[in-house]
Amino acid sequence: MQVKKWLTWGGIAFVAYYLFARPTDAADAVRGAFDTVFNAADSLAQFVNNLA
């Protein structure tokens, strides 16, 4: 359980560092992640609509 705790805090520290060191790149990464989620949801909606 100790390793999981260290990895969690290490991940949080990395994200915080990335946000402060490269805020533009971090914003682009978040925007890209949201675009991917929205594209996947749109594709799923089109698939379900084509089933009917």
Secondary structure as UniProt FT lines:
FT   HELIX           2..21
FT   HELIX           23..51
//
